[in-house]
Amino acid sequence: MKRKWSFMIMVFILILVMAACGGGDDEGGETEGSEGNEASGDQQNLRISIGVNDSHPEYEGAVRFKELVEEQTDDFNVEVYHSGQIADDRAAVEMLQLGTLEITIPSTSPMVNFIPEYGVFDLPFTIPNEEVADQVLDGEFGDEMLDMLEDQGLVGLAWWENGFRNLTNDTRPVESVDDLNGLNVRTMENDIHMDAWSAMGANPTPMAFTELFTAMQQGTIDGQENPYPTIETSNYDEVQQYLSGTNHVYTPFVFLMDKELWDGFTEEQQTIIEEAALEAGEYNRERNREVAEESLETLQENMEYSEISEEELERFRESVEPVIENSRTDLGDEVVDRYLEEIEKHE
Ligand code: TK8
């Protein structure tokens, strides 16, 4: 009699355990491969695609966004995909427009393929420091630039930071604009960047960020330019010997979402997402500035670093002066003037 009872209890426990594990295999398989934007149950999946890897301050910001959203609501499941594993900047923006991706935080530079006016941010030697960048982006001008995204089926929620760009190459130390002569430099897919490097005497080659490391490793290009945190976290010091403190342009990151999806959210959901994008952006900028200093120190140990003198910087600036003037044809005087005025106001 006693044995019969214990057998029944064991069977009962077994049934309980099986139920807790979710039963059949088929269900488990589905959650693991959840690539679409419908998460299990009523949750909406928000996949974020970024081009840099998981050591970069942009990734830290994206994780902070996930935490902020998920601690306030169960409506969303945020997943961060780094290293361009979903797509590079430009393709990710196209995916947002097609509704096959929810969020991406690209550099503003590839955005010129959608909105030419975004080229103002590519005008070299215009923003002098991070404080001015913050004022320009967080003020009326930045808001208007975000509003322009709507016509493209995008919602821009916040400005994050990629940062001041600096040149690396594997051919020779670059200390003056003359040293750039004939150097094959990868640029982003952006006419102003290409024009600027041509004007400085280099050979610009536009390329997606995801192809860059291999191109340097194989020697198809001599150099590239990116902010210190990107150079360091992407291990470019393994394939590049020389680093120059050119600080030639400030590149913002812009937090983008698929507008159609956004329009379907309740006001409360929109507020949670927008505030999280802003707060995570603050954190991203703060971390980016700390990491930029640390990265420069590490890079100086592994590479030959050239500081550019004030006089030489002036020559760099002079050589790109025509690029700023020519950009007016594509961008229009209005946005160029407003951008330059905004900077001057806060300088
Ligand atoms: C990362 C890019 C990158 C950018 C570039 O997705 O392409 O060089 O500076 O950091 O946005």
Residues whose N, C-alpha, C, O or C-beta is under 5 A from the ligand:
A	BS01	TK8	I50 G51 V52 D89 P106 S107 M188 F209 E225 N226 T230
